[in-house]
Amino acid sequence: MKKDDAVYLKHISDAIHRIEEYTQNIDHRDFIKNHLIQDGVIRQIEIIGEAAKRLSN
């Protein structure tokens, strides 16, 4: 694995953990009502996507 890949994988892992933190004590209904949490989760998904597309083949 390239050194850069390790960094990107760490970014992905960190983003997943943040999503878990943001959503751990809420149900679907609360998630739908809370735009701040939605925006935070969406941002972390964007980070995952950006990091994933930079991984080597």
PDB file of N, CA, C, O and CB in Angstrom:
ATOM      1  N   MET A   1       0.844  -1.174   0.000  1.00  0.00           N
ATOM      2  CA  MET A   1       0.000   0.000   0.000  1.00  0.00           C
ATOM      3  C   MET A   1       0.891   1.240   0.000  1.00  0.00           C
ATOM      4  O   MET A   1       1.872   1.330   0.739  1.00  0.00           O
ATOM      5  CB  MET A   1      -0.961  -0.004   1.220  1.00  0.00           C
ATOM      6  N   LYS A   2       0.522   2.177  -0.842  1.00  0.00           N
ATOM      7  CA  LYS A   2       1.255   3.438  -0.896  1.00  0.00           C
ATOM      8  C   LYS A   2       0.984   4.254   0.366  1.00  0.00           C
ATOM      9  O   LYS A   2      -0.066   4.130   0.998  1.00  0.00           O
ATOM     10  CB  LYS A   2       0.865   4.244  -2.158  1.00  0.00           C
ATOM     11  N   LYS A   3       1.957   5.087   0.711  1.00  0.00           N
ATOM     12  CA  LYS A   3       1.817   5.934   1.898  1.00  0.00           C
ATOM     13  C   LYS A   3       0.581   6.820   1.802  1.00  0.00           C
ATOM     14  O   LYS A   3      -0.141   6.987   2.785  1.00  0.00           O
ATOM     15  CB  LYS A   3       3.065   6.798   2.086  1.00  0.00           C
ATOM     16  N   ASP A   4       0.337   7.384   0.634  1.00  0.00           N
ATOM     17  CA  ASP A   4      -0.842   8.236   0.447  1.00  0.00           C
ATOM     18  C   ASP A   4      -2.136   7.468   0.713  1.00  0.00           C
ATOM     19  O   ASP A   4      -3.087   8.012   1.274  1.00  0.00           O
ATOM     20  CB  ASP A   4      -0.860   8.812  -0.973  1.00  0.00           C
ATOM     21  N   ASP A   5      -2.160   6.192   0.303  1.00  0.00           N
ATOM     22  CA  ASP A   5      -3.358   5.389   0.529  1.00  0.00           C
ATOM     23  C   ASP A   5      -3.670   5.276   2.019  1.00  0.00           C
ATOM     24  O   ASP A   5      -4.834   5.323   2.416  1.00  0.00           O
ATOM     25  CB  ASP A   5      -3.188   3.995  -0.081  1.00  0.00           C
ATOM     26  N   ALA A   6      -2.648   5.129   2.832  1.00  0.00           N
ATOM     27  CA  ALA A   6      -2.866   5.033   4.277  1.00  0.00           C
ATOM     28  C   ALA A   6      -3.511   6.309   4.811  1.00  0.00           C
ATOM     29  O   ALA A   6      -4.378   6.256   5.684  1.00  0.00           O
ATOM     30  CB  ALA A   6      -1.536   4.764   5.007  1.00  0.00           C
ATOM     31  N   VAL A   7      -3.091   7.438   4.293  1.00  0.00           N
ATOM     32  CA  VAL A   7      -3.677   8.720   4.714  1.00  0.00           C
ATOM     33  C   VAL A   7      -5.139   8.792   4.283  1.00  0.00           C
ATOM     34  O   VAL A   7      -6.001   9.183   5.070  1.00  0.00           O
ATOM     35  CB  VAL A   7      -2.880   9.916   4.118  1.00  0.00           C
ATOM     36  N   TYR A   8      -5.417   8.417   3.043  1.00  0.00           N
ATOM     37  CA  TYR A   8      -6.795   8.462   2.554  1.00  0.00           C
ATOM     38  C   TYR A   8      -7.688   7.493   3.325  1.00  0.00           C
ATOM     39  O   TYR A   8      -8.834   7.817   3.636  1.00  0.00           O
ATOM     40  CB  TYR A   8      -6.838   8.136   1.057  1.00  0.00           C
ATOM     41  N   LEU A   9      -7.171   6.316   3.631  1.00  0.00           N
ATOM     42  CA  LEU A   9      -7.948   5.354   4.405  1.00  0.00           C
ATOM     43  C   LEU A   9      -8.223   5.873   5.817  1.00  0.00           C
ATOM     44  O   LEU A   9      -9.288   5.613   6.377  1.00  0.00           O
ATOM     45  CB  LEU A   9      -7.215   4.011   4.472  1.00  0.00           C
ATOM     46  N   LYS A  10      -7.290   6.590   6.379  1.00  0.00           N
ATOM     47  CA  LYS A  10      -7.496   7.209   7.697  1.00  0.00           C
ATOM     48  C   LYS A  10      -8.597   8.266   7.611  1.00  0.00           C
ATOM     49  O   LYS A  10      -9.434   8.363   8.508  1.00  0.00           O
ATOM     50  CB  LYS A  10      -6.176   7.843   8.223  1.00  0.00           C
ATOM     51  N   HIS A  11      -8.599   9.052   6.545  1.00  0.00           N
ATOM     52  CA  HIS A  11      -9.662  10.048   6.357  1.00  0.00           C
ATOM     53  C   HIS A  11     -11.029   9.367   6.265  1.00  0.00           C
ATOM     54  O   HIS A  11     -12.008   9.836   6.846  1.00  0.00           O
ATOM     55  CB  HIS A  11      -9.399  10.888   5.086  1.00  0.00           C
ATOM     56  N   ILE A  12     -11.079   8.263   5.533  1.00  0.00           N
ATOM     57  CA  ILE A  12     -12.331   7.514   5.389  1.00  0.00           C
ATOM     58  C   ILE A  12     -12.783   6.980   6.744  1.00  0.00           C
ATOM     59  O   ILE A  12     -13.948   7.116   7.117  1.00  0.00           O
ATOM     60  CB  ILE A  12     -12.162   6.349   4.382  1.00  0.00           C
ATOM     61  N   SER A  13     -11.866   6.380   7.467  1.00  0.00           N
ATOM     62  CA  SER A  13     -12.184   5.838   8.787  1.00  0.00           C
ATOM     63  C   SER A  13     -12.664   6.934   9.739  1.00  0.00           C
ATOM     64  O   SER A  13     -13.651   6.754  10.452  1.00  0.00           O
ATOM     65  CB  SER A  13     -10.961   5.131   9.376  1.00  0.00           C
ATOM     66  N   ASP A  14     -11.971   8.056   9.748  1.00  0.00           N
ATOM     67  CA  ASP A  14     -12.371   9.178  10.610  1.00  0.00           C
ATOM     68  C   ASP A  14     -13.771   9.675  10.258  1.00  0.00           C
ATOM     69  O   ASP A  14     -14.571   9.972  11.145  1.00  0.00           O
ATOM     70  CB  ASP A  14     -11.362  10.332  10.491  1.00  0.00           C
ATOM     71  N   ALA A  15     -14.063   9.763   8.965  1.00  0.00           N
ATOM     72  CA  ALA A  15     -15.377  10.237   8.529  1.00  0.00           C
ATOM     73  C   ALA A  15     -16.476   9.268   8.960  1.00  0.00           C
ATOM     74  O   ALA A  15     -17.553   9.694   9.379  1.00  0.00           O
ATOM     75  CB  ALA A  15     -15.402  10.421   7.001  1.00  0.00           C
ATOM     76  N   ILE A  16     -16.209   7.981   8.860  1.00  0.00           N
ATOM     77  CA  ILE A  16     -17.189   6.975   9.293  1.00  0.00           C
ATOM     78  C   ILE A  16     -17.455   7.116  10.790  1.00  0.00           C
ATOM     79  O   ILE A  16     -18.604   7.063  11.230  1.00  0.00           O
ATOM     80  CB  ILE A  16     -16.688   5.540   8.967  1.00  0.00           C
ATOM     81  N   HIS A  17     -16.404   7.294  11.559  1.00  0.00           N
ATOM     82  CA  HIS A  17     -16.571   7.450  13.009  1.00  0.00           C
ATOM     83  C   HIS A  17     -17.371   8.711  13.340  1.00  0.00           C
ATOM     84  O   HIS A  17     -18.183   8.706  14.266  1.00  0.00           O
ATOM     85  CB  HIS A  17     -15.199   7.502  13.704  1.00  0.00           C
ATOM     86  N   ARG A  18     -17.146   9.773  12.597  1.00  0.00           N
ATOM     87  CA  ARG A  18     -17.918  11.005  12.838  1.00  0.00           C
ATOM     88  C   ARG A  18     -19.397  10.799  12.527  1.00  0.00           C
ATOM     89  O   ARG A  18     -20.265  11.259  13.269  1.00  0.00           O
ATOM     90  CB  ARG A  18     -17.362  12.164  11.989  1.00  0.00           C
ATOM     91  N   ILE A  19     -19.676  10.107  11.432  1.00  0.00           N
ATOM     92  CA  ILE A  19     -21.074   9.811  11.098  1.00  0.00           C
ATOM     93  C   ILE A  19     -21.716   9.011  12.228  1.00  0.00           C
ATOM     94  O   ILE A  19     -22.850   9.283  12.624  1.00  0.00           O
ATOM     95  CB  ILE A  19     -21.171   9.031   9.757  1.00  0.00           C
ATOM     96  N   GLU A  20     -20.988   8.028  12.742  1.00  0.00           N
ATOM     97  CA  GLU A  20     -21.510   7.237  13.857  1.00  0.00           C
ATOM     98  C   GLU A  20     -21.774   8.114  15.084  1.00  0.00           C
ATOM     99  O   GLU A  20     -22.795   7.960  15.753  1.00  0.00           O
ATOM    100  CB  GLU A  20     -20.528   6.111  14.215  1.00  0.00           C
ATOM    101  N   GLU A  21     -20.858   9.025  15.371  1.00  0.00           N
ATOM    102  CA  GLU A  21     -21.044   9.939  16.504  1.00  0.00           C
ATOM    103  C   GLU A  21     -22.269  10.828  16.302  1.00  0.00           C
ATOM    104  O   GLU A  21     -23.067  11.014  17.221  1.00  0.00           O
ATOM    105  CB  GLU A  21     -19.792  10.808  16.700  1.00  0.00           C
ATOM    106  N   TYR A  22     -22.412  11.372  15.103  1.00  0.00           N
ATOM    107  CA  TYR A  22     -23.514  12.294  14.820  1.00  0.00           C
ATOM    108  C   TYR A  22     -24.877  11.613  14.937  1.00  0.00           C
ATOM    109  O   TYR A  22     -25.868  12.261  15.277  1.00  0.00           O
ATOM    110  CB  TYR A  22     -23.353  12.886  13.426  1.00  0.00           C
ATOM    111  N   THR A  23     -24.931  10.316  14.656  1.00  0.00           N
ATOM    112  CA  THR A  23     -26.215   9.624  14.539  1.00  0.00           C
ATOM    113  C   THR A  23     -26.468   8.581  15.621  1.00  0.00           C
ATOM    114  O   THR A  23     -27.485   7.888  15.565  1.00  0.00           O
ATOM    115  CB  THR A  23     -26.300   8.968  13.208  1.00  0.00           C
ATOM    116  N   GLN A  24     -25.591   8.446  16.592  1.00  0.00           N
ATOM    117  CA  GLN A  24     -25.699   7.326  17.522  1.00  0.00           C
ATOM    118  C   GLN A  24     -26.938   7.352  18.411  1.00  0.00           C
ATOM    119  O   GLN A  24     -27.444   6.287  18.765  1.00  0.00           O
ATOM    120  CB  GLN A  24     -24.496   7.291  18.381  1.00  0.00           C
ATOM    121  N   ASN A  25     -27.431   8.491  18.775  1.00  0.00           N
ATOM    122  CA  ASN A  25     -28.563   8.541  19.707  1.00  0.00           C
ATOM    123  C   ASN A  25     -29.831   9.115  19.092  1.00  0.00           C
ATOM    124  O   ASN A  25     -30.685   9.645  19.804  1.00  0.00           O
ATOM    125  CB  ASN A  25     -28.191   9.354  20.911  1.00  0.00           C
ATOM    126  N   ILE A  26     -29.958   9.013  17.780  1.00  0.00           N
ATOM    127  CA  ILE A  26     -31.166   9.527  17.135  1.00  0.00           C
ATOM    128  C   ILE A  26     -31.773   8.457  16.233  1.00  0.00           C
ATOM    129  O   ILE A  26     -31.073   7.592  15.706  1.00  0.00           O
ATOM    130  CB  ILE A  26     -30.853  10.803  16.320  1.00  0.00           C
ATOM    131  N   ASP A  27     -33.073   8.537  16.073  1.00  0.00           N
ATOM    132  CA  ASP A  27     -33.733   7.619  15.149  1.00  0.00           C
ATOM    133  C   ASP A  27     -33.941   8.321  13.805  1.00  0.00           C
ATOM    134  O   ASP A  27     -33.583   9.487  13.636  1.00  0.00           O
ATOM    135  CB  ASP A  27     -35.093   7.125  15.731  1.00  0.00           C
ATOM    136  N   HIS A  28     -34.513   7.602  12.871  1.00  0.00           N
ATOM    137  CA  HIS A  28     -34.695   8.125  11.513  1.00  0.00           C
ATOM    138  C   HIS A  28     -35.520   9.411  11.523  1.00  0.00           C
ATOM    139  O   HIS A  28     -35.193  10.368  10.821  1.00  0.00           O
ATOM    140  CB  HIS A  28     -35.372   7.072  10.620  1.00  0.00           C
ATOM    141  N   ARG A  29     -36.577   9.432  12.309  1.00  0.00           N
ATOM    142  CA  ARG A  29     -37.450  10.607  12.364  1.00  0.00           C
ATOM    143  C   ARG A  29     -36.681  11.843  12.845  1.00  0.00           C
ATOM    144  O   ARG A  29     -36.825  12.929  12.283  1.00  0.00           O
ATOM    145  CB  ARG A  29     -38.652  10.338  13.292  1.00  0.00           C
ATOM    146  N   ASP A  30     -35.863  11.667  13.890  1.00  0.00           N
ATOM    147  CA  ASP A  30     -35.064  12.791  14.399  1.00  0.00           C
ATOM    148  C   ASP A  30     -34.026  13.234  13.376  1.00  0.00           C
ATOM    149  O   ASP A  30     -33.744  14.425  13.238  1.00  0.00           O
ATOM    150  CB  ASP A  30     -34.370  12.405  15.713  1.00  0.00           C
ATOM    151  N   PHE A  31     -33.466  12.271  12.665  1.00  0.00           N
ATOM    152  CA  PHE A  31     -32.486  12.603  11.634  1.00  0.00           C
ATOM    153  C   PHE A  31     -33.125  13.466  10.551  1.00  0.00           C
ATOM    154  O   PHE A  31     -32.550  14.467  10.123  1.00  0.00           O
ATOM    155  CB  PHE A  31     -31.892  11.322  11.017  1.00  0.00           C
ATOM    156  N   ILE A  32     -34.309  13.075  10.115  1.00  0.00           N
ATOM    157  CA  ILE A  32     -35.009  13.815   9.064  1.00  0.00           C
ATOM    158  C   ILE A  32     -35.342  15.235   9.524  1.00  0.00           C
ATOM    159  O   ILE A  32     -35.329  16.162   8.713  1.00  0.00           O
ATOM    160  CB  ILE A  32     -36.296  13.076   8.655  1.00  0.00           C
ATOM    161  N   LYS A  33     -35.632  15.414  10.788  1.00  0.00           N
ATOM    162  CA  LYS A  33     -35.987  16.734  11.317  1.00  0.00           C
ATOM    163  C   LYS A  33     -34.777  17.636  11.552  1.00  0.00           C
ATOM    164  O   LYS A  33     -34.920  18.857  11.600  1.00  0.00           O
ATOM    165  CB  LYS A  33     -36.745  16.575  12.608  1.00  0.00           C
ATOM    166  N   ASN A  34     -33.599  17.055  11.697  1.00  0.00           N
ATOM    167  CA  ASN A  34     -32.425  17.829  12.104  1.00  0.00           C
ATOM    168  C   ASN A  34     -31.510  18.096  10.905  1.00  0.00           C
ATOM    169  O   ASN A  34     -30.704  17.246  10.529  1.00  0.00           O
ATOM    170  CB  ASN A  34     -31.649  17.088  13.213  1.00  0.00           C
ATOM    171  N   HIS A  35     -31.642  19.259  10.325  1.00  0.00           N
ATOM    172  CA  HIS A  35     -30.865  19.604   9.132  1.00  0.00           C
ATOM    173  C   HIS A  35     -29.382  19.772   9.441  1.00  0.00           C
ATOM    174  O   HIS A  35     -28.540  19.548   8.572  1.00  0.00           O
ATOM    175  CB  HIS A  35     -31.404  20.881   8.511  1.00  0.00           C
ATOM    176  N   LEU A  36     -29.064  20.155  10.645  1.00  0.00           N
ATOM    177  CA  LEU A  36     -27.658  20.297  11.025  1.00  0.00           C
ATOM    178  C   LEU A  36     -26.951  18.939  11.007  1.00  0.00           C
ATOM    179  O   LEU A  36     -25.839  18.822  10.492  1.00  0.00           O
ATOM    180  CB  LEU A  36     -27.540  20.941  12.422  1.00  0.00           C
ATOM    181  N   ILE A  37     -27.591  17.925  11.563  1.00  0.00           N
ATOM    182  CA  ILE A  37     -27.003  16.584  11.536  1.00  0.00           C
ATOM    183  C   ILE A  37     -26.950  16.070  10.104  1.00  0.00           C
ATOM    184  O   ILE A  37     -25.954  15.469   9.701  1.00  0.00           O
ATOM    185  CB  ILE A  37     -27.809  15.611  12.429  1.00  0.00           C
ATOM    186  N   GLN A  38     -27.999  16.295   9.336  1.00  0.00           N
ATOM    187  CA  GLN A  38     -27.991  15.875   7.932  1.00  0.00           C
ATOM    188  C   GLN A  38     -26.808  16.484   7.191  1.00  0.00           C
ATOM    189  O   GLN A  38     -26.098  15.788   6.464  1.00  0.00           O
ATOM    190  CB  GLN A  38     -29.306  16.271   7.241  1.00  0.00           C
ATOM    191  N   ASP A  39     -26.600  17.774   7.375  1.00  0.00           N
ATOM    192  CA  ASP A  39     -25.495  18.451   6.692  1.00  0.00           C
ATOM    193  C   ASP A  39     -24.147  17.886   7.128  1.00  0.00           C
ATOM    194  O   ASP A  39     -23.247  17.720   6.304  1.00  0.00           O
ATOM    195  CB  ASP A  39     -25.544  19.959   6.965  1.00  0.00           C
ATOM    196  N   GLY A  40     -24.005  17.590   8.415  1.00  0.00           N
ATOM    197  CA  GLY A  40     -22.762  17.002   8.903  1.00  0.00           C
ATOM    198  C   GLY A  40     -22.502  15.637   8.298  1.00  0.00           C
ATOM    199  O   GLY A  40     -21.376  15.334   7.902  1.00  0.00           O
ATOM    200  N   VAL A  41     -23.533  14.815   8.222  1.00  0.00           N
ATOM    201  CA  VAL A  41     -23.391  13.483   7.630  1.00  0.00           C
ATOM    202  C   VAL A  41     -23.073  13.598   6.145  1.00  0.00           C
ATOM    203  O   VAL A  41     -22.201  12.888   5.643  1.00  0.00           O
ATOM    204  CB  VAL A  41     -24.675  12.651   7.841  1.00  0.00           C
ATOM    205  N   ILE A  42     -23.762  14.472   5.446  1.00  0.00           N
ATOM    206  CA  ILE A  42     -23.499  14.665   4.019  1.00  0.00           C
ATOM    207  C   ILE A  42     -22.059  15.094   3.794  1.00  0.00           C
ATOM    208  O   ILE A  42     -21.406  14.609   2.871  1.00  0.00           O
ATOM    209  CB  ILE A  42     -24.459  15.705   3.425  1.00  0.00           C
ATOM    210  N   ARG A  43     -21.563  15.987   4.616  1.00  0.00           N
ATOM    211  CA  ARG A  43     -20.167  16.440   4.478  1.00  0.00           C
ATOM    212  C   ARG A  43     -19.199  15.280   4.676  1.00  0.00           C
ATOM    213  O   ARG A  43     -18.210  15.168   3.950  1.00  0.00           O
ATOM    214  CB  ARG A  43     -19.857  17.563   5.492  1.00  0.00           C
ATOM    215  N   GLN A  44     -19.469  14.432   5.634  1.00  0.00           N
ATOM    216  CA  GLN A  44     -18.577  13.295   5.869  1.00  0.00           C
ATOM    217  C   GLN A  44     -18.638  12.299   4.701  1.00  0.00           C
ATOM    218  O   GLN A  44     -17.627  11.691   4.353  1.00  0.00           O
ATOM    219  CB  GLN A  44     -18.949  12.589   7.193  1.00  0.00           C
ATOM    220  N   ILE A  45     -19.804  12.136   4.107  1.00  0.00           N
ATOM    221  CA  ILE A  45     -19.921  11.277   2.921  1.00  0.00           C
ATOM    222  C   ILE A  45     -19.121  11.876   1.772  1.00  0.00           C
ATOM    223  O   ILE A  45     -18.486  11.141   1.015  1.00  0.00           O
ATOM    224  CB  ILE A  45     -21.410  11.095   2.509  1.00  0.00           C
ATOM    225  N   GLU A  46     -19.141  13.183   1.631  1.00  0.00           N
ATOM    226  CA  GLU A  46     -18.321  13.847   0.607  1.00  0.00           C
ATOM    227  C   GLU A  46     -16.840  13.576   0.849  1.00  0.00           C
ATOM    228  O   GLU A  46     -16.099  13.291  -0.091  1.00  0.00           O
ATOM    229  CB  GLU A  46     -18.589  15.369   0.596  1.00  0.00           C
ATOM    230  N   ILE A  47     -16.409  13.664   2.098  1.00  0.00           N
ATOM    231  CA  ILE A  47     -15.007  13.392   2.435  1.00  0.00           C
ATOM    232  C   ILE A  47     -14.652  11.955   2.081  1.00  0.00           C
ATOM    233  O   ILE A  47     -13.579  11.697   1.535  1.00  0.00           O
ATOM    234  CB  ILE A  47     -14.741  13.655   3.935  1.00  0.00           C
ATOM    235  N   ILE A  48     -15.542  11.020   2.386  1.00  0.00           N
ATOM    236  CA  ILE A  48     -15.305   9.617   2.040  1.00  0.00           C
ATOM    237  C   ILE A  48     -15.152   9.469   0.533  1.00  0.00           C
ATOM    238  O   ILE A  48     -14.236   8.790   0.070  1.00  0.00           O
ATOM    239  CB  ILE A  48     -16.456   8.724   2.554  1.00  0.00           C
ATOM    240  N   GLY A  49     -16.028  10.089  -0.231  1.00  0.00           N
ATOM    241  CA  GLY A  49     -15.959   9.999  -1.689  1.00  0.00           C
ATOM    242  C   GLY A  49     -14.686  10.589  -2.256  1.00  0.00           C
ATOM    243  O   GLY A  49     -14.065  10.000  -3.141  1.00  0.00           O
ATOM    244  N   GLU A  50     -14.292  11.750  -1.753  1.00  0.00           N
ATOM    245  CA  GLU A  50     -13.057  12.391  -2.233  1.00  0.00           C
ATOM    246  C   GLU A  50     -11.840  11.529  -1.922  1.00  0.00           C
ATOM    247  O   GLU A  50     -10.961  11.362  -2.768  1.00  0.00           O
ATOM    248  CB  GLU A  50     -12.888  13.787  -1.599  1.00  0.00           C
ATOM    249  N   ALA A  51     -11.789  10.987  -0.720  1.00  0.00           N
ATOM    250  CA  ALA A  51     -10.652  10.144  -0.340  1.00  0.00           C
ATOM    251  C   ALA A  51     -10.645   8.850  -1.151  1.00  0.00           C
ATOM    252  O   ALA A  51      -9.587   8.395  -1.587  1.00  0.00           O
ATOM    253  CB  ALA A  51     -10.694   9.826   1.168  1.00  0.00           C
ATOM    254  N   ALA A  52     -11.818   8.259  -1.353  1.00  0.00           N
ATOM    255  CA  ALA A  52     -11.902   6.992  -2.083  1.00  0.00           C
ATOM    256  C   ALA A  52     -11.440   7.146  -3.530  1.00  0.00           C
ATOM    257  O   ALA A  52     -10.772   6.259  -4.060  1.00  0.00           O
ATOM    258  CB  ALA A  52     -13.334   6.456  -2.048  1.00  0.00           C
ATOM    259  N   LYS A  53     -11.782   8.246  -4.166  1.00  0.00           N
ATOM    260  CA  LYS A  53     -11.387   8.399  -5.568  1.00  0.00           C
ATOM    261  C   LYS A  53      -9.893   8.670  -5.723  1.00  0.00           C
ATOM    262  O   LYS A  53      -9.359   8.559  -6.827  1.00  0.00           O
ATOM    263  CB  LYS A  53     -12.178   9.526  -6.210  1.00  0.00           C
ATOM    264  N   ARG A  54      -9.213   9.022  -4.634  1.00  0.00           N
ATOM    265  CA  ARG A  54      -7.775   9.261  -4.691  1.00  0.00           C
ATOM    266  C   ARG A  54      -6.947   8.018  -4.349  1.00  0.00           C
ATOM    267  O   ARG A  54      -5.723   8.031  -4.479  1.00  0.00           O
ATOM    268  CB  ARG A  54      -7.412  10.384  -3.750  1.00  0.00           C
ATOM    269  N   LEU A  55      -7.612   6.951  -3.914  1.00  0.00           N
ATOM    270  CA  LEU A  55      -6.892   5.715  -3.619  1.00  0.00           C
ATOM    271  C   LEU A  55      -6.295   5.138  -4.897  1.00  0.00           C
ATOM    272  O   LEU A  55      -6.884   5.240  -5.973  1.00  0.00           O
ATOM    273  CB  LEU A  55      -7.826   4.686  -2.949  1.00  0.00           C
ATOM    274  N   SER A  56      -5.131   4.537  -4.766  1.00  0.00           N
ATOM    275  CA  SER A  56      -4.507   3.920  -5.939  1.00  0.00           C
ATOM    276  C   SER A  56      -5.287   2.665  -6.323  1.00  0.00           C
ATOM    277  O   SER A  56      -6.040   2.108  -5.524  1.00  0.00           O
ATOM    278  CB  SER A  56      -3.011   3.575  -5.660  1.00  0.00           C
ATOM    279  N   ASN A  57      -5.089   2.245  -7.547  1.00  0.00           N
ATOM    280  CA  ASN A  57      -5.801   1.056  -8.034  1.00  0.00           C
ATOM    281  C   ASN A  57      -5.155  -0.181  -7.576  1.00  0.00           C
ATOM    282  O   ASN A  57      -5.621  -1.276  -7.893  1.00  0.00           O
ATOM    283  CB  ASN A  57      -5.887   1.043  -9.521  1.00  0.00           C
TER     284      ASN A  57
END
